[in-house]
């Protein structure tokens, strides 16, 4: 485990991708390709709590859209 992962003072940010899947990332690092800041920064626990509050449907966006299309086509 790296020092960053053990450091209680590390600031994280909530990030999401184009499929509306959430994760956390170190606030001081550049975001990986395909990920965008959601707007929340804080401790690891604070960020994970935020994700728990907002990510209520774990299905990727493309799957949700496909399933919604099936319901409207019936």
Secondary structure by P-SEA (a helix, b strand, c coil): cccccccccbbbbbbbcccccccccccccccccccccccccccaaaaaaaaaacccccccaaaaaaaaaaaaac
